[in-house]
Amino acid sequence: MRRRTFLAAAASTACAAGLPATPASALASPRTGLVLNLPRPTGRYPVGTTMLHLTDSSRPDPWNAATTRELMTTIYYPALHTHGHARVPHLTPTAAAIFTGLDAGLLHPELPSSGVDWAATRTHAYADAPALPVRRPVLLYSPGGADPRTIGTSLAEDLASHGYVVVTIDHPGETSEVDFPGRPPRVIEITPDVQTDPVLNRTMMTTRFADIHFVLDELHRLPGHPLHRTLDLRRVGTYGHSAGGATAAQSMHADPRIRAAANLEGYLDLADGELYPIAQQGTRRPLLLAGTDGYTNPRFDRTWSAVQSHGGPVRRTQLSNANHWAFTDYAAFAPQLVAAGLMTPAERTQLVGDNPHTLTAVRTLLRRFFAHALAP
């Protein structure tokens, strides 16, 4: 995540803290603005989805020590059928109200601060549709710093339509907004110091690693859940974007239950320059390092070259005419915003690049990588 993004987030902490009180009034008003569309999944299976609210009673929350660590996750899976089940929104009304004033135009200056109805976008996943009763490989997704898990929906749906169970994870405290059921949402709490302060940065990343480990533990504790017969927990992979890419790679290194990882443009070191153990020691499990030609810098070369220097099944690739958020739903939204006059071509290039085929390329890249890495 760019430094200016964290600076903007910190500058807005006071006003953002008041945003959770706004959803009721937002819901009472008629919806107006551009309705954005997500691309359809390309696989053979319809997609079902459900959410899990998880509590780790063994850990205090690092950003709010008075509470235990709680997570929100969304699970996308191949469905048996979708009859009688409704398509779910991309953002809940509560999350959309916060997104409108925080993510759009502030955390992401390229996005318009008005003119879009962020609550109106529908996914291609159906709430609580019955799962296909065949065990499928499991993928855990970690988003970039400050980004919500929802901004990785398109890729998660596409993977699920090709037979994967995908679990997307928020990291509360550093996520822009997390909508917990039955209570006010939690808004970003980290400060810009997390980018440069070695202690805060280490706290952020070790918390993320623990979140991934905990979610995987919880998936092993699902007997009796409708999805239990769908999870093949002998074939688990991780993927993530930016800080989430680093989370995915190092989580694989630390947890032997994870067989493969895809790092989508995440540095493999801490703020003080210390390499993560996976970069120091290498890996014997498949690792994908995927970047863009619009977001290159010496830090990538140093940290990615470090893990490559040990040999092993490490693949490095670069997307052309692309930029950092090309790995997220913004790759689908940006062209629609440009066409509507709500984003300039230069802003689109700054956010996702200007390659119209990037979204398809990312979907194909991930599918092929995990098909090989998690083959039975």
C-alpha positions in Angstrom: 0.0 0.0 0.0 1.3 3.4 -0.9 2.5 5.8 1.8 0.1 8.5 0.6 -2.8 6.1 1.2 -1.9 5.5 4.8 -1.4 9.3 5.3 -4.8 9.9 3.9 -6.3 7.2 6.1 -4.7 8.7 9.2 -5.7 12.2 8.4 -9.3 11.0 8.1 -9.4 8.9 11.2 -11.6 11.4 13.1 -14.2 11.7 10.4 -14.1 8.0 9.5 -14.9 7.1 13.1 -18.2 8.8 12.6 -19.1 7.0 9.4 -20.7 3.9 11.1 -23.6 6.1 12.2 -24.5 7.0 8.7 -25.8 3.8 7.1 -29.4 4.2 8.4 -29.8 7.6 6.7 -28.1 6.3 3.6 -30.5 3.4 3.4 -33.5 5.7 3.8 -32.5 7.8 0.8 -33.2 6.7 -2.8 -30.1 5.2 -4.4 -28.5 7.2 -7.1 -25.4 7.0 -9.2 -23.6 4.6 -11.6 -24.2 0.9 -10.9 -21.0 -1.0 -11.5 -20.9 -4.6 -12.7 -18.6 -7.4 -11.9 -17.6 -9.8 -14.7 -19.2 -13.2 -14.8 -17.2 -16.2 -13.5 -15.9 -18.4 -16.4 -16.1 -21.8 -14.8 -18.7 -24.6 -15.1 -20.0 -24.4 -11.6 -22.5 -21.9 -10.2 -21.2 -20.2 -7.1 -22.6 -20.2 -3.6 -21.4 -18.1 -0.7 -21.7 -17.7 3.0 -20.1 -15.7 5.7 -18.4 -16.8 8.9 -17.8 -14.6 12.0 -14.9 -16.1 13.9 -13.6 -15.3 17.4 -10.1 -16.3 18.5 -10.4 -16.3 22.3 -6.7 -17.1 22.6 -5.6 -13.7 21.2 -6.2 -10.1 22.2 -6.8 -7.8 19.3 -3.5 -5.9 18.7 -5.3 -2.7 17.7 -7.8 -2.8 20.5 -6.4 -4.7 23.5 -9.7 -4.7 25.4 -11.2 -7.1 22.9 -10.4 -10.6 21.6 -9.4 -11.1 18.0 -12.5 -11.4 15.8 -12.5 -11.9 12.0 -15.1 -11.8 9.2 -14.7 -14.2 6.3 -16.6 -14.9 3.2 -16.6 -18.4 1.6 -17.2 -18.9 -2.1 -17.7 -22.5 -3.3 -19.0 -24.5 -6.2 -22.8 -24.9 -5.7 -25.0 -27.8 -6.5 -27.6 -25.4 -7.7 -28.8 -21.8 -7.0 -32.6 -22.2 -7.4 -34.4 -20.2 -4.7 -31.2 -18.4 -3.6 -30.5 -14.7 -4.1 -27.4 -13.1 -5.5 -25.5 -11.3 -2.8 -24.4 -7.6 -2.9 -20.7 -6.8 -3.5 -20.9 -4.6 -0.4 -23.4 -4.7 2.4 -25.4 -1.4 2.7 -23.4 -0.6 5.9 -20.1 -1.3 4.3 -21.1 0.7 1.1 -22.0 3.8 3.1 -18.5 3.8 4.7 -16.8 2.8 1.4 -18.4 5.9 -0.3 -16.7 8.3 2.1 -13.5 6.5 2.9 -12.2 4.1 0.2 -13.6 6.1 -2.7 -11.7 9.3 -3.2 -9.7 9.1 0.0 -7.9 5.8 0.6 -7.9 5.5 -3.2 -7.7 9.0 -4.7 -8.3 7.7 -8.2 -11.8 6.6 -7.4 -14.6 9.1 -7.6 -15.9 10.4 -4.3 -19.4 10.8 -5.7 -21.5 9.6 -8.6 -21.3 5.8 -7.9 -23.9 3.7 -6.0 -21.5 1.4 -4.3 -24.4 -0.5 -2.6 -26.0 -1.5 -5.9 -23.4 -3.8 -7.4 -24.3 -7.5 -7.3 -21.9 -10.4 -7.2 -22.5 -13.7 -9.2 -22.6 -15.7 -5.9 -25.8 -17.0 -4.3 -26.4 -16.8 -0.6 -26.2 -20.2 1.1 -26.8 -22.2 -2.0 -26.2 -25.9 -1.4 -22.6 -26.8 -1.9 -21.5 -29.5 -4.4 -20.9 -32.5 -2.1 -17.5 -33.3 -3.5 -14.2 -32.3 -1.8 -12.5 -29.4 -3.4 -9.2 -27.7 -2.8 -9.3 -24.7 -0.4 -7.7 -21.2 -1.1 -7.3 -18.5 1.6 -7.2 -14.9 0.4 -5.7 -11.9 2.2 -6.3 -8.4 0.8 -3.9 -5.5 0.6 -3.2 -3.1 3.4 -6.4 -1.1 4.2 -8.4 -2.9 1.5 -11.5 -5.0 2.5 -11.8 -8.6 1.5 -14.7 -7.7 -0.7 -12.4 -6.0 -3.2 -11.1 -9.5 -4.2 -14.6 -10.8 -5.0 -14.3 -11.2 -8.8 -11.2 -13.4 -8.6 -12.6 -15.4 -5.7 -15.9 -16.1 -7.6 -14.0 -17.2 -10.7 -11.8 -19.6 -8.8 -14.9 -21.0 -7.1 -16.6 -21.5 -10.5 -13.7 -23.7 -11.5 -14.0 -25.9 -8.4 -12.1 -24.2 -5.6 -13.4 -23.3 -2.2 -12.2 -19.7 -1.6 -12.1 -18.1 1.9 -11.6 -14.3 1.8 -10.4 -12.7 5.1 -10.5 -9.3 6.5 -7.9 -8.1 9.0 -9.8 -5.8 11.3 -8.1 -2.7 12.6 -6.2 -2.2 9.3 -9.1 -2.9 7.0 -11.0 0.2 5.8 -14.3 -1.2 7.0 -15.5 -4.5 8.5 -19.2 -5.1 8.8 -19.8 -7.4 11.8 -23.3 -8.8 12.2 -25.5 -7.3 14.9 -23.3 -4.3 15.8 -21.6 -1.2 14.4 -18.9 -1.9 11.8 -15.2 -1.5 12.6 -13.4 1.2 10.6 -9.6 1.4 10.0 -7.6 2.2 13.1 -4.0 2.0 12.0 -1.8 5.1 11.5 0.7 5.9 8.8 3.5 4.9 11.2 2.7 1.2 10.4 4.5 1.7 7.1 7.8 2.9 8.7 7.7 2.0 12.4 9.4 -1.4 12.8 7.4 -2.4 15.8 4.0 -1.5 14.4 4.8 -3.0 11.0 5.9 -6.2 12.6 2.7 -6.2 14.7 0.6 -5.8 11.6 2.2 -8.6 9.7 2.5 -11.1 12.5 -1.2 -10.4 13.2 -2.0 -11.2 9.6 0.0 -14.5 9.8 -1.9 -15.5 12.9 -5.2 -14.6 11.3 -4.4 -17.0 8.4 -3.4 -19.8 10.8 -6.5 -19.3 12.9 -8.9 -19.4 9.9 -7.3 -22.6 8.8 -7.7 -24.1 12.3 -11.4 -23.1 12.2 -11.9 -24.8 8.8 -10.7 -28.0 10.4 -13.4 -27.5 13.1 -16.4 -27.4 10.8 -17.8 -31.0 11.1 -21.6 -30.6 10.9 -21.4 -27.4 8.9 -23.0 -27.6 5.4 -19.6 -27.0 3.8 -17.8 -29.7 5.7 -18.1 -32.3 2.9 -16.8 -29.7 0.3 -13.5 -28.9 1.9 -10.4 -30.8 0.9 -8.0 -29.6 3.6 -5.2 -31.8 2.3 -5.0 -29.3 -0.7 -4.8 -25.8 0.7 -3.3 -22.8 -1.0 -3.0 -19.1 -0.1 -3.0 -16.0 -2.3 -3.1 -12.3 -1.6 -2.5 -8.8 -2.9 0.2 -6.4 -1.7 0.5 -6.9 2.1 -1.8 -9.8 1.5 0.7 -11.3 -1.0 3.4 -11.2 1.7 0.9 -12.7 4.1 0.2 -15.6 1.7 3.8 -16.4 1.0 5.1 -16.3 4.6 2.0 -18.1 5.9 2.8 -21.0 3.6 6.4 -21.0 4.9 5.2 -21.1 8.5 2.3 -23.5 8.2 3.0 -27.0 6.7 -0.7 -27.5 6.0 -0.5 -24.9 3.1 0.9 -26.4 -0.1 1.2 -23.4 -2.4 1.1 -19.6 -2.3 0.6 -16.8 -4.8 2.1 -13.4 -3.9 0.4 -10.7 -6.0 2.8 -7.8 -5.7 3.8 -7.9 -2.0 7.2 -7.1 -0.6 8.9 -9.9 1.3 10.4 -7.8 4.0 9.5 -5.7 7.0 9.7 -2.0 7.3 13.2 -2.2 8.8 14.4 -4.3 5.8 14.5 -7.6 7.5 13.6 -10.4 5.1 10.8 -12.7 5.9 11.9 -16.3 6.7 10.6 -17.5 3.3 12.9 -15.0 1.6 15.8 -15.9 3.8 15.5 -19.6 3.5 13.6 -20.2 0.3 10.8 -22.7 -0.2 10.2 -26.2 -1.5 6.6 -25.6 -2.0 5.2 -23.8 -5.1 5.3 -20.0 -4.9 4.1 -17.6 -7.6 5.5 -14.0 -7.6 3.3 -11.9 -9.8 3.9 -8.2 -10.4 3.1 -5.4 -12.8 5.3 -3.2 -15.0 3.7 -0.1 -13.5 4.8 -0.8 -9.9 8.4 -1.8 -10.1 11.0 -0.7 -7.6 14.3 -2.0 -6.0 12.5 -3.4 -3.0 10.7 -6.0 -5.1 13.9 -6.9 -6.9 15.8 -7.3 -3.6 13.2 -9.3 -1.7 11.9 -11.4 -4.6 15.4 -12.2 -5.8 16.2 -13.3 -2.3 13.6 -16.1 -2.3 14.5 -17.0 -5.9 18.2 -17.3 -5.1 17.5 -20.5 -3.1 16.0 -22.3 -6.1 12.9 -24.4 -5.6 9.5 -24.1 -7.4 9.4 -20.4 -7.5 7.9 -18.7 -10.5 8.1 -14.9 -11.2 6.0 -13.1 -13.8 5.0 -9.6 -14.7 1.8 -8.2 -16.2 2.3 -5.7 -19.0 0.6 -2.2 -19.1 -0.7 -2.9 -15.6 -0.5 -1.3 -12.2 -0.8 -2.3 -8.5 -4.6 -2.8 -8.1 -4.9 -4.8 -11.3 -5.2 -7.8 -9.1 -8.4 -6.6 -7.5 -12.0 -5.7 -8.5 -10.8 -2.3 -9.5 -9.6 -3.9 -12.7 -13.2 -4.5 -13.6 -14.6 -1.2 -12.2 -12.0 1.3 -13.6 -13.0 0.9 -17.3 -16.6 1.4 -16.4 -15.8 4.6 -14.4 -13.7 6.0 -17.4 -16.6 5.3 -19.8 -19.0 7.1 -17.4 -16.7 10.1 -17.2 -16.1 9.5 -13.5 -12.4 8.6 -13.8 -9.8 9.9 -16.2 -7.7 7.6 -18.3 -4.6 8.8 -16.3 -6.3 7.8 -13.1 -7.2 4.4 -14.5 -3.6 3.9 -15.5 -2.4 4.9 -12.0 -4.8 2.5 -10.4 -4.8 -0.6 -12.6 -2.9 0.2 -15.8 -4.4 0.4 -19.3 -4.4 -3.2 -20.5 -8.0 -4.3 -21.3 -7.1 -7.9 -20.9 -5.5 -7.7 -17.4 -8.5 -9.1 -15.5 -8.6 -12.2 -17.8 -4.9 -12.6 -17.5 -5.0 -12.5 -13.7 -7.8 -15.0 -13.5 -6.0 -17.4 -15.9 -2.7 -17.0 -14.1 -4.2 -18.0 -10.7 -6.2 -20.9 -12.1 -3.3 -22.4 -13.9 -0.9 -22.0 -11.0 -3.2 -23.6 -8.4 -4.3 -26.3 -10.8 -0.7 -27.5 -11.1 0.3 -26.7 -7.5 -2.6 -28.4 -5.8 -3.1 -31.3 -8.2 -4.2 -34.5 -6.4 
